[in-house]
Amino acid sequence: MKKALLATKVGMTQIFNENGALIPVTVLQAGPCAVTQVKTVENDGYSAIQVGYGDIREVLVNKPRKGHFAKAGVANKKYLKEFKFENAADFTVGQEIKVDIFAEGDKIDATGISKGKGFQGAIKRHGQSRGPMAHGSKFHRHAGSSGAATSPGRVFKGKKMPGQMGNVKVTVQNLEVVKIDTENNVILVKGSVPGPKKAMIILKQSVKSN
């Protein structure tokens, strides 16, 4: 991995390219991220960098993290994340990683926690079909048969049933970087990314990029 950054989801909008085509984009406040630790093979057994993102009040930070940030010489951060960069040794503690690490046209993967929908039925959760809505029907939005009666006489694991929906880690792959605002550290990504507004999003160089 060569490029990665932490960002906050601002919302969605639309822009027009030079040909006049409309492009739906997600606006992300990306960085700046401060390098809080550089891990080496000699000391830690692997090579990586740890970055902090999002300033936070001192009263909300526990003592171990306060000492960690003070040692790195950076302000208190809300999020900490490790990235196994190929060139991790080139980074220094306290260095800032900004949105210009990406360029327009790059392909990235966006990872976040999806919106929680609570307990939902099989129709909304899995897209199953409903029954007849006539007055005589007693089967409207219920899930269908859960299994056979005598053979195998049980419900198979993995059966799609009602339950908790959303609030899980989701990665959307191969999103295109449409525009970058280096002055405001804003990045516009084509399409949607998981999570609600103000959610923390991890942006990485796409694993499927050429």
N, CA and C of each residue as an Amber inpcrd file, in Angstrom:
protein
   630
   0.8470000  -1.1970000   0.0000000   0.0000000   0.0000000   0.0000000
   0.8830000   1.2480000   0.0000000   0.5460000   2.1780000  -0.8870000
   1.3530000   3.3930000  -1.0170000   0.6300000   4.6420000  -0.5200000
  -0.7140000   4.6290000  -0.5760000  -1.4660000   5.8220000  -0.2160000
  -2.6250000   5.4440000   0.7030000  -2.8390000   6.2460000   1.7490000
  -3.9790000   6.0470000   2.6440000  -4.1790000   7.3110000   3.4620000
  -5.4180000   7.5190000   3.9000000  -5.7460000   8.7450000   4.6260000
  -7.0450000   8.5290000   5.3950000  -7.1850000   9.2330000   6.5110000
  -8.4350000   9.2330000   7.2600000  -9.2360000  10.4730000   6.8770000
 -10.5540000  10.3190000   6.7910000 -11.4060000  11.4220000   6.3520000
 -12.7160000  11.4080000   7.1150000 -13.4410000  12.5040000   7.0100000
 -14.7770000  12.6350000   7.5840000 -15.7690000  12.8880000   6.4640000
 -16.8830000  12.1600000   6.4970000 -17.9020000  12.3170000   5.4650000
 -18.6980000  13.5940000   5.7040000 -18.7080000  14.4800000   4.7020000
 -19.4560000  15.7340000   4.7890000 -20.8620000  15.5600000   4.2360000
 -20.9850000  14.8690000   3.1150000 -22.2890000  14.6560000   2.4900000
 -22.1240000  14.4110000   1.0020000 -23.2480000  14.3940000   0.2910000
 -23.2240000  14.1580000  -1.1540000 -23.7210000  15.3880000  -1.9070000
 -23.2060000  15.5340000  -3.1210000 -23.6500000  16.6000000  -4.0050000
 -23.4060000  16.1390000  -5.4390000 -23.4580000  17.0740000  -6.3800000
 -23.2100000  16.7140000  -7.7700000 -22.4290000  17.8280000  -8.4480000
 -21.5630000  17.4360000  -9.3870000 -20.7940000  18.4100000 -10.1520000
 -20.8880000  18.0370000 -11.6320000 -20.4240000  18.9340000 -12.4770000
 -20.4150000  18.7050000 -13.9180000 -18.9690000  18.7000000 -14.4020000
 -18.6420000  17.7430000 -15.2580000 -17.2840000  17.7000000 -15.8020000
 -17.1650000  18.6150000 -17.0090000 -16.0080000  18.5890000 -17.6580000
 -15.7760000  19.5090000 -18.7850000 -16.6810000  19.2200000 -19.9780000
 -17.2460000  18.0080000 -20.0360000 -18.1580000  17.6600000 -21.1310000
 -19.6150000  17.9580000 -20.7920000 -19.8640000  18.4690000 -19.5780000
 -21.2280000  18.7900000 -19.1780000 -21.9830000  17.6250000 -18.5720000
 -21.2970000  16.5020000 -18.3600000 -21.9590000  15.3330000 -17.7770000
 -22.0470000  15.4960000 -16.2640000 -23.2130000  15.1350000 -15.6930000
 -23.4200000  15.2360000 -14.2490000 -22.7810000  14.0470000 -13.5380000
 -22.0460000  14.3250000 -12.4700000 -21.3750000  13.2800000 -11.7020000
 -21.7930000  13.3910000 -10.2380000 -22.4330000  12.3560000  -9.6860000
 -22.7400000  12.3700000  -8.2430000 -21.4690000  12.1070000  -7.4500000
 -21.1950000  12.9350000  -6.4440000 -19.9550000  12.8020000  -5.6870000
 -20.2380000  12.8620000  -4.1910000 -19.3390000  12.2520000  -3.4310000
 -19.3390000  12.3650000  -1.9760000 -18.2180000  13.3080000  -1.5710000
 -18.5400000  14.2760000  -0.7150000 -17.5580000  15.2450000  -0.2410000
 -16.9510000  14.7160000   1.0550000 -15.6200000  14.6310000   1.0820000
 -14.9060000  14.1070000   2.2390000 -13.8830000  15.1160000   2.7200000
 -13.9280000  15.4000000   4.0150000 -12.8920000  16.2310000   4.6360000
 -11.7480000  15.2950000   4.9890000 -10.7020000  15.2790000   4.1630000
  -9.6280000  14.2920000   4.2810000  -8.3800000  14.9180000   4.8840000
  -8.0650000  14.5100000   6.0910000  -6.8540000  14.9870000   6.7390000
  -6.9850000  16.4410000   7.1860000  -5.8690000  17.0730000   7.5600000
  -4.5370000  16.4570000   7.5950000  -4.3880000  15.4600000   8.7420000
  -3.6490000  14.3860000   8.4590000  -3.3560000  13.3700000   9.4660000
  -1.9260000  13.5550000   9.9630000  -1.7240000  13.4480000  11.2540000
  -0.3930000  13.5990000  11.8370000   0.1950000  12.2300000  12.1410000
   1.4500000  12.0190000  11.7630000   2.1340000  10.7630000  12.0600000
   2.4940000  10.7530000  13.5400000   1.9270000   9.8280000  14.2950000
   2.1620000   9.7530000  15.7350000   3.1930000   8.7000000  16.1130000
   3.4720000   7.7650000  15.1940000   4.4660000   6.7220000  15.4780000
   4.9000000   6.0690000  14.1750000   6.1870000   5.7530000  14.0910000
   6.7280000   5.0100000  12.9540000   7.2240000   3.6760000  13.4770000
   6.6230000   2.5830000  13.0230000   6.9840000   1.2510000  13.4910000
   7.9810000   0.6220000  12.5140000   8.9930000  -0.0030000  13.0810000
  10.0590000  -0.5980000  12.2790000  10.1470000  -2.0940000  12.5470000
  10.8040000  -2.7950000  11.6320000  10.9810000  -4.2390000  11.7720000
  11.8400000  -4.5500000  12.9910000  12.8490000  -3.7090000  13.2570000
  13.7540000  -3.9530000  14.3800000  13.0340000  -3.8550000  15.7210000
  12.1810000  -2.8490000  15.8810000  11.5380000  -2.6230000  17.1760000
  10.1940000  -3.3280000  17.3240000   9.4180000  -3.4080000  16.2360000
   8.0400000  -3.8890000  16.3260000   7.7750000  -5.1570000  15.5300000
   8.7270000  -5.5710000  14.7010000   8.5390000  -6.7860000  13.9240000
   7.9000000  -6.5610000  12.5780000   7.4650000  -5.3450000  12.2970000
   6.8870000  -5.0270000  10.9990000   7.0300000  -3.5350000  10.7560000
   6.8200000  -3.1410000   9.5070000   7.0000000  -1.7440000   9.1140000
   5.6350000  -1.1100000   8.8640000   5.3720000   0.0090000   9.5510000
   4.0880000   0.7010000   9.3940000   4.1900000   2.0840000  10.0220000
   3.1940000   2.9050000   9.7590000   3.0930000   4.2010000  10.4210000
   1.7310000   4.2800000  11.1130000   1.7040000   4.9930000  12.2250000
   0.4540000   5.2400000  12.9380000   0.1140000   6.7110000  12.7840000
  -1.1230000   6.9950000  12.3950000  -1.5320000   8.3790000  12.1750000
  -2.7200000   8.7170000  13.0780000  -2.8120000   9.9850000  13.4490000
  -3.9360000  10.4900000  14.2260000  -4.7180000  11.4830000  13.4080000
  -6.0230000  11.5150000  13.6260000  -6.8820000  12.4090000  12.8380000
  -7.9960000  12.9590000  13.7200000  -8.3000000  14.2410000  13.5290000
  -9.4130000  14.8730000  14.2260000  -9.0200000  15.4020000  15.5850000
  -8.8660000  16.7160000  15.7090000  -8.5130000  17.3160000  16.9980000
  -9.6360000  17.0880000  18.0090000  -9.2500000  16.9080000  19.2730000
 -10.2040000  16.6090000  20.3280000  -9.7660000  17.3260000  21.6060000
 -10.7200000  17.6720000  22.4620000 -10.4030000  18.3610000  23.7040000
  -9.5980000  17.4560000  24.6330000  -8.7140000  18.0670000  25.4060000
  -7.8200000  17.3020000  26.2700000  -8.5810000  16.5140000  27.3210000
  -9.7160000  17.0440000  27.7900000 -10.4780000  16.3770000  28.8340000
 -11.0550000  15.0420000  28.3510000 -11.1440000  14.8500000  27.0500000
 -11.7070000  13.6240000  26.4920000 -10.6520000  12.5670000  26.1680000
  -9.3870000  12.8550000  26.5150000  -8.3000000  11.9300000  26.2040000
  -7.7550000  11.3450000  27.5050000  -7.5600000  10.0250000  27.5390000
  -7.0200000   9.3980000  28.7540000  -5.5070000   9.6180000  28.8480000
  -4.9450000   9.3120000  30.0050000  -3.5390000   9.6200000  30.2710000
  -2.5710000   8.8930000  29.3320000  -2.7580000   7.5880000  29.0590000
  -1.8250000   6.9270000  28.1420000  -1.7710000   7.5910000  26.7690000
  -2.9340000   7.9780000  26.2470000  -2.9440000   8.6260000  24.9330000
  -2.3490000  10.0340000  24.9940000  -2.5820000  10.7350000  26.1150000
  -1.9790000  12.0610000  26.2620000  -0.4590000  11.9650000  26.1800000
   0.0980000  10.9770000  26.8840000   1.5440000  10.7870000  26.8440000
   2.0290000  10.4010000  25.4600000   1.2240000   9.5860000  24.7660000
   1.5840000   9.1560000  23.4130000   1.6310000  10.3480000  22.4620000
   0.6190000  11.2130000  22.5440000   0.5890000  12.3850000  21.6740000
   1.6810000  13.3880000  22.0490000   1.9310000  13.5270000  23.3510000
   2.9730000  14.4590000  23.7910000   4.3500000  14.0060000  23.3080000
   4.5940000  12.7020000  23.3440000   5.8730000  12.1660000  22.8740000
   6.0520000  12.4220000  21.3820000   4.9460000  12.3250000  20.6330000
   5.0180000  12.5630000  19.1930000   5.0420000  14.0540000  18.8610000
   4.6620000  14.8950000  19.8350000   4.6520000  16.3260000  19.5900000
   3.4970000  16.7860000  18.7240000   2.3570000  16.0860000  18.8230000
   1.1800000  16.4570000  18.0410000   0.0190000  16.7230000  19.0020000
  -0.9870000  17.4270000  18.4990000  -2.1720000  17.7150000  19.2970000
  -2.9660000  16.4390000  19.5430000  -3.8320000  16.4660000  20.5530000
  -4.6700000  15.3060000  20.8660000  -5.6040000  15.0000000  19.6980000
  -5.6780000  13.7310000  19.3290000  -6.4720000  13.3130000  18.1830000
  -7.5810000  12.3490000  18.6210000  -8.6640000  12.3630000  17.8530000
  -9.8090000  11.5110000  18.1550000  -9.5980000  10.0860000  17.6590000
  -8.9870000   9.9460000  16.4690000  -8.8270000   8.6280000  15.8540000
  -7.3440000   8.3050000  15.6860000  -6.9930000   7.0350000  15.8800000
  -5.6610000   6.5130000  15.6050000  -5.7960000   5.3110000  14.6780000
  -4.9150000   5.2550000  13.6830000  -5.0030000   4.1760000  12.7070000
  -3.6200000   3.8660000  12.1590000  -3.3470000   2.5700000  11.9290000
  -2.0760000   2.1590000  11.3440000  -2.2230000   1.8730000   9.8670000
  -1.2080000   2.2580000   9.1090000  -1.1490000   1.9590000   7.6820000
   0.1990000   1.3150000   7.3800000   0.1700000   0.1720000   6.7160000
   1.4100000  -0.5100000   6.3370000   1.8740000  -0.0110000   4.9710000
   2.4650000   1.1830000   4.9730000   2.9900000   1.7610000   3.7450000
   4.2490000   1.0120000   3.3110000   4.4390000   0.9300000   1.9940000
   5.6560000   0.3260000   1.4760000   6.8820000   1.1780000   1.8110000
   6.6650000   2.4890000   1.9040000   7.7580000   3.4190000   2.2050000
   7.5960000   4.0210000   3.5980000   7.1970000   3.1910000   4.5700000
   6.9500000   3.6910000   5.9220000   8.1890000   4.3330000   6.5340000
   9.3670000   3.8430000   6.1670000  10.6040000   4.3790000   6.7380000
  10.8660000   5.8130000   6.3060000  10.2040000   6.2690000   5.2520000
  10.4270000   7.6330000   4.7650000   9.6730000   8.6780000   5.5820000
   8.7560000   8.2450000   6.4400000   7.9540000   9.1840000   7.2300000
   8.6410000   9.4440000   8.5690000   8.3550000  10.6190000   9.1360000
   8.9050000  10.9970000  10.4370000   7.7650000  11.3350000  11.3860000
   7.9990000  11.1450000  12.6810000   6.9890000  11.4430000  13.6910000
   6.6940000  12.9480000  13.6850000   5.4050000  13.2790000  13.6970000
   4.9890000  14.6740000  13.6470000   4.6930000  15.1780000  12.2570000
   5.0710000  14.4160000  11.2360000   4.8210000  14.8250000   9.8510000
   3.3330000  14.8050000   9.5410000   2.8860000  15.7250000   8.7220000
   1.4800000  15.7920000   8.3280000   1.2840000  15.1520000   6.9620000
   0.2380000  14.3450000   6.8400000  -0.1470000  13.7510000   5.5620000
  -1.4380000  14.4320000   5.1350000  -1.3940000  15.0970000   3.9920000
  -2.5400000  15.8730000   3.5430000  -3.2050000  15.2160000   2.3380000
  -4.2550000  15.8600000   1.8760000  -5.0660000  15.2790000   0.8080000
  -4.2990000  15.1780000  -0.5050000  -3.2080000  15.9400000  -0.6470000
  -2.4590000  15.8920000  -1.9060000  -1.7100000  14.5810000  -2.0960000
  -1.8190000  13.6560000  -1.1150000  -1.2430000  12.3280000  -1.3170000
  -1.9790000  11.6000000  -2.4360000  -3.2460000  11.9920000  -2.6680000
  -4.0310000  11.4620000  -3.7860000  -4.0450000  12.4710000  -4.9290000
  -4.4250000  12.0030000  -6.1040000  -4.5230000  12.8650000  -7.2800000
  -5.8200000  12.5580000  -8.0100000  -6.2760000  13.5130000  -8.7950000
  -7.5040000  13.3070000  -9.5690000  -7.3170000  12.1430000 -10.5340000
  -8.3210000  11.2690000 -10.5620000  -8.2420000  10.0830000 -11.4110000
  -7.7880000   8.8360000 -10.6770000  -7.2800000   8.9910000  -9.4430000
  -6.8760000   7.8150000  -8.6570000  -8.0820000   6.9450000  -8.3180000
  -7.8260000   5.6570000  -8.1650000  -8.8440000   4.7170000  -7.7140000
  -8.5880000   4.3880000  -6.2410000  -9.6290000   4.5000000  -5.4120000
  -9.4640000   4.2810000  -3.9800000 -10.5580000   3.3620000  -3.4590000
 -10.2970000   2.7850000  -2.2800000 -11.2850000   1.9990000  -1.5380000
 -11.6810000   2.7940000  -0.2990000 -12.9760000   2.9100000  -0.0490000
 -13.4910000   3.6560000   1.0980000 -14.1220000   2.6810000   2.0860000
 -13.6580000   2.7320000   3.3390000 -14.1490000   1.8340000   4.3800000
 -14.7710000   2.6480000   5.5120000 -15.9590000   2.2460000   5.9400000
 -16.6330000   2.9250000   7.0350000 -17.6750000   2.0150000   7.6670000
 -18.3200000   2.5180000   8.7120000 -19.3930000   1.7860000   9.3860000
 -20.7280000   2.2350000   8.7960000 -21.4810000   1.2890000   8.2520000
 -22.7340000   1.6220000   7.5800000 -23.7770000   2.1200000   8.5760000
 -24.7830000   2.7930000   8.0620000 -25.8650000   3.2990000   8.9070000
 -26.6040000   2.1340000   9.5680000 -26.8730000   2.2530000  10.8510000
 -27.6210000   1.2200000  11.5560000 -29.1130000   1.3760000  11.3120000
 -29.7750000   0.2950000  10.9340000 -31.2150000   0.3200000  10.6440000
 -32.0480000  -0.3450000  11.7370000 -31.3750000  -0.8930000  12.7590000
 -32.1190000  -1.5700000  13.8110000 -32.6010000  -2.9420000  13.3650000
 -33.6200000  -3.4520000  14.0580000 -34.1820000  -4.7760000  13.7310000
 -35.1310000  -4.6180000  12.5570000 -34.8540000  -5.3250000  11.4530000
 -35.6700000  -5.2190000  10.2440000 -36.1140000  -6.6000000   9.7750000
 -37.2100000  -6.5940000   9.0290000 -37.7530000  -7.8380000   8.4950000
 -36.9780000  -8.3260000   7.2890000 -37.3900000  -9.4940000   6.7900000
 -36.6640000 -10.1310000   5.6900000 -36.7990000  -9.3520000   4.3860000
 -37.8840000  -8.5940000   4.2160000 -38.0720000  -7.8550000   2.9650000
 -37.0750000  -6.7180000   2.8670000 -36.9690000  -5.9170000   3.9090000
 -36.0320000  -4.7890000   3.8760000 -34.5870000  -5.2550000   4.0320000
 -34.3640000  -6.2630000   4.8660000 -33.0000000  -6.6960000   5.1700000
 -32.3740000  -7.4770000   4.0260000 -33.1520000  -8.3280000   3.3640000
 -32.6000000  -9.2080000   2.3410000 -33.2510000  -9.0410000   0.9670000
 -34.2320000  -8.1510000   0.8450000 -34.8620000  -7.9430000  -0.4490000
 -35.8030000  -9.0550000  -0.8620000 -36.3470000  -9.8060000   0.0920000
 -37.2730000 -10.8820000  -0.2650000 -38.6220000 -10.3070000  -0.7030000
 -39.3940000 -11.1100000  -1.4180000 -40.6840000 -10.6610000  -1.9470000
 -41.7830000 -10.8140000  -0.8950000 -42.8230000 -10.0130000  -1.0220000
 -43.9460000 -10.0880000  -0.0930000 -45.0190000 -11.0180000  -0.6420000
 -45.9980000 -11.3270000   0.1970000 -47.1240000 -12.1300000  -0.2280000
 -48.2430000 -11.2520000  -0.7610000 -49.3890000 -11.8470000  -1.1150000
 -50.5220000 -11.0560000  -1.6150000 -51.0130000 -10.0750000  -0.5550000
 -51.4100000  -8.8840000  -0.9900000 -51.8770000  -7.8660000  -0.0480000
 -53.4110000  -7.8270000   0.0370000 -54.0900000  -8.8470000  -0.5460000
 -55.5520000  -8.8950000  -0.5020000 -56.0400000  -9.1670000   0.9160000
 -57.3100000  -8.8920000   1.1600000 -57.8710000  -9.0480000   2.5070000
 -57.8630000 -10.5030000   2.9650000 -58.0160000 -11.4330000   2.0280000
 -58.0790000 -12.8250000   2.4180000 -56.7290000 -13.4280000   2.7510000
 -55.6560000 -12.7500000   2.3490000 -54.3230000 -13.3000000   2.5820000
 -53.8930000 -13.0870000   4.0310000 -53.2570000 -14.0830000   4.5890000
 -52.6880000 -13.9640000   5.9330000 -51.1590000 -13.9520000   5.8790000
 -50.6380000 -13.7300000   4.6650000 -49.1970000 -13.7080000   4.4690000
 -48.8560000 -12.4480000   3.6780000 -48.4200000 -11.4050000   4.3750000
 -48.1070000 -10.1300000   3.7130000 -46.6030000  -9.8960000   3.6400000
 -45.9880000  -9.5900000   4.7710000 -44.5590000  -9.2740000   4.7730000
 -43.7360000 -10.2540000   5.6240000 -44.3120000 -11.3930000   5.9380000
 -43.5740000 -12.3820000   6.7090000 -42.5360000 -13.0780000   5.8340000
 -41.4760000 -13.5910000   6.4820000 -40.5290000 -14.4360000   5.7600000
 -41.2110000 -15.7560000   5.4140000 -40.7370000 -16.3890000   4.3630000
 -41.3350000 -17.6440000   3.9220000 -40.9120000 -18.8080000   4.8020000
 -40.9620000 -20.0100000   4.2570000 -40.6420000 -21.2210000   5.0050000
 -39.1920000 -21.1750000   5.4830000 -38.9840000 -21.5780000   6.7250000
 -37.6280000 -21.5980000   7.2840000 -36.9200000 -22.9260000   7.0480000
 -37.6610000 -23.9730000   6.7200000 -37.0410000 -25.2690000   6.4990000
 -38.0920000 -26.3540000   6.3860000 -37.6440000 -27.5610000   6.0840000
 -38.5580000 -28.6930000   5.9290000 -38.9950000 -29.2180000   7.2950000
 -40.0450000 -30.0530000   7.3050000 -40.6290000 -30.5420000   8.5570000
 -39.8090000 -31.6860000   9.1580000 -39.6940000 -32.8060000   8.4380000
 -39.0340000 -33.9840000   9.0120000 -37.6120000 -34.1750000   8.5050000
 -37.3430000 -33.7680000   7.2750000 -35.9920000 -33.9370000   6.7360000
 -35.5520000 -32.6460000   6.0690000 -34.5510000 -31.9820000   6.5450000
 -33.6140000 -32.3800000   7.6050000 -34.1200000 -32.0940000   9.0210000
 -35.2910000 -31.4890000   9.1590000 -35.8510000 -31.2660000  10.4820000
 -35.1620000 -30.1600000  11.2620000 -34.4960000 -29.2600000  10.5650000
 -33.8340000 -28.1430000  11.2360000 -33.6800000 -26.9970000  10.2340000
 -33.3000000 -25.8460000  10.7510000 -33.0490000 -24.6890000   9.9010000
 -31.5550000 -24.5990000   9.6430000 -31.1660000 -24.5120000   8.3770000
 -29.7480000 -24.4520000   8.0260000 -29.1260000 -23.1440000   8.5020000
 -27.8580000 -23.2040000   8.8640000 -27.1280000 -22.0080000   9.2390000
 -27.0210000 -21.0730000   8.0300000 -27.1210000 -19.7830000   8.2970000
 -27.0330000 -18.8170000   7.2100000 -28.3550000 -18.4840000   6.5690000
 -29.4440000 -19.0660000   7.0770000 -30.7590000 -18.7800000   6.5220000
 -31.0710000 -17.2900000   6.6660000 -31.5260000 -16.6730000   5.6060000
 -31.8220000 -15.2410000   5.6380000 -33.1300000 -14.9980000   6.3740000
 -33.0080000 -14.3440000   7.5270000 -34.1560000 -14.1340000   8.4000000
 -34.1370000 -12.7050000   8.9280000 -35.2100000 -12.2750000   9.5820000
 -35.2120000 -10.9390000  10.1760000 -34.1220000 -10.8020000  11.2300000
 -33.6450000  -9.5800000  11.4440000 -32.6150000  -9.3630000  12.4530000
 -32.0020000  -7.9860000  12.3300000 -30.8940000  -7.7820000  13.0360000
 -30.1870000  -6.5040000  13.0370000 -29.6660000  -6.1870000  11.6410000
 -29.9080000  -4.9560000  11.1830000 -29.4870000  -4.5400000   9.8480000
 -28.6010000  -3.3090000   9.9570000 -27.5070000  -3.3200000   9.2250000
 -26.6030000  -2.1770000   9.2150000 -25.6620000  -2.1710000  10.4060000
 -24.9550000  -1.0210000  10.5610000 -23.9850000  -0.8410000  11.6430000
 -22.8840000  -1.8900000  11.5680000 -22.3900000  -2.1390000  10.3450000
 -21.2980000  -3.0850000  10.1320000 -20.2260000  -2.4090000   9.2730000
 -19.0370000  -2.9690000   9.2980000 -17.9320000  -2.4230000   8.5070000
 -18.1390000  -2.7540000   7.0360000 -18.1240000  -1.7340000   6.1900000
 -18.3710000  -1.9030000   4.7560000 -17.2570000  -1.2200000   3.9760000
 -16.7820000  -1.8760000   2.9260000 -15.7730000  -1.2940000   2.0410000
 -16.3340000  -1.2210000   0.6240000 -16.2960000  -0.0160000   0.0430000
 -16.6910000   0.1770000  -1.3520000 -15.4080000   0.3300000  -2.1590000
 -15.2170000  -0.5340000  -3.1500000 -13.9540000  -0.5940000  -3.8700000
 -13.9920000   0.2000000  -5.1750000 -12.7900000   0.5920000  -5.5890000
 -12.5620000   1.1750000  -6.9230000 -13.3650000   2.4470000  -7.1700000
 -13.4230000   3.3390000  -6.2060000 -14.0690000   4.6300000  -6.4020000
 -13.0750000   5.5940000  -7.0410000 -13.5710000   6.4540000  -7.9000000
 -12.6930000   7.3850000  -8.6160000 -12.6280000   8.7320000  -7.9060000
 -11.4120000   9.2520000  -7.7560000 -11.2280000  10.5940000  -7.2150000
 -11.5220000  11.5930000  -8.3270000 -12.5740000  12.3940000  -8.1430000
 -13.0010000  13.3270000  -9.1940000 -12.2820000  14.6620000  -9.0720000
 -12.1580000  15.1570000  -7.8300000 -11.5570000  16.4720000  -7.6380000
 -10.9260000  16.5580000  -6.2610000  -9.8630000  17.3650000  -6.1670000
  -9.1680000  17.5530000  -4.8960000  -8.9770000  19.0410000  -4.6450000
  -9.3360000  19.4830000  -3.4450000  -9.1350000  20.8640000  -3.0090000
  -8.0410000  20.8450000  -1.9460000  -6.8070000  21.1570000  -2.3580000
  -5.6770000  21.0770000  -1.4360000  -5.7180000  22.1630000  -0.3730000
  -6.3320000  23.3040000  -0.6770000  -6.3780000  24.4010000   0.2950000
  -7.2500000  24.0470000   1.4980000  -8.3950000  23.3910000   1.2340000
  -9.3360000  23.0480000   2.2960000  -9.2700000  21.5770000   2.6990000
  -8.3440000  20.8110000   2.1030000  -8.2160000  19.3770000   2.3880000
  -9.5360000  18.6440000   2.1590000 -10.1180000  18.8990000   1.0010000
 -11.3820000  18.2700000   0.6320000 -11.1610000  17.4210000  -0.6100000
 -11.7630000  16.2400000  -0.6080000 -11.6630000  15.3370000  -1.7430000
 -13.0680000  14.9420000  -2.1790000 -13.3150000  14.9610000  -3.4900000
 -14.6060000  14.5640000  -4.0520000 -14.4440000  13.2090000  -4.7110000
 -15.2650000  12.2560000  -4.2800000 -15.1900000  10.8860000  -4.7670000
 -16.4750000  10.5530000  -5.5080000 -16.3470000   9.9480000  -6.6690000
 -17.5160000   9.5860000  -7.4690000 -18.3060000   8.4800000  -6.7810000
 -19.6240000   8.7070000  -6.6430000 -20.4750000   7.7040000  -6.0140000
 -20.6050000   7.9200000  -4.5220000 -21.1070000   6.9060000  -3.8430000
 -21.3930000   7.0060000  -2.4130000 -20.3940000   6.1900000  -1.6060000
 -20.2170000   6.5780000  -0.3520000 -19.3710000   5.8270000   0.5800000
 -20.2270000   5.4710000   1.7920000 -19.8860000   4.3990000   2.5130000
 -20.7290000   3.9620000   3.6330000 -20.6940000   4.9330000   4.7980000
 -21.7690000   4.9090000   5.5890000 -21.8110000   5.6840000   6.8200000
 -22.6300000   6.9490000   6.7150000 -23.0370000   7.5080000   7.8570000
 -23.7890000   8.7620000   7.8860000 -22.8470000   9.9590000   7.7670000
 -23.4040000  11.1500000   7.7820000 -22.5790000  12.3540000   7.7920000
 -21.7670000  12.4120000   9.0850000 -20.5840000  12.9700000   8.9990000
 -19.6230000  13.1010000  10.0890000 -18.9720000  11.7690000  10.4670000
 -19.2360000  10.7190000   9.7020000 -18.6300000   9.4220000   9.9910000
 -17.1720000   9.4220000   9.5540000 -16.3460000   8.6380000  10.2560000
 -14.9410000   8.5100000   9.8980000 -14.7990000   7.4790000   8.7860000
 -14.0920000   7.8620000   7.7160000 -13.9050000   7.0040000   6.5550000
 -12.4080000   6.7760000   6.3420000 -12.0540000   5.5340000   6.0580000
 -10.6550000   5.1910000   5.7420000 -10.5220000   5.1120000   4.2240000
  -9.6430000   5.9250000   3.6750000  -9.3930000   5.9450000   2.2410000
  -8.0540000   5.2780000   1.9650000  -8.0580000   4.2810000   1.0940000
  -6.8190000   3.5800000   0.7460000  -6.7170000   3.4620000  -0.7700000
  -5.4880000   3.3420000  -1.2290000  -5.2860000   3.0530000  -2.6480000
  -5.9570000   1.7330000  -2.9890000  -6.7050000   1.7150000  -4.0880000
  -7.5060000   0.5460000  -4.4200000  -6.6440000  -0.6900000  -4.6360000
  -7.1000000  -1.8000000  -4.0920000  -6.3700000  -3.0550000  -4.2710000
  -6.5390000  -3.5790000  -5.6920000  -7.5080000  -3.0640000  -6.4380000
  -7.7590000  -3.5090000  -7.8050000  -7.2140000  -2.5340000  -8.8400000
  -6.5560000  -1.4690000  -8.3790000  -6.0120000  -0.4960000  -9.3230000
  -4.7980000  -1.0740000 -10.0420000  -4.6000000  -0.6100000 -11.2340000
  -3.4800000  -1.1000000 -12.0280000  -2.1630000  -0.4350000 -11.6010000
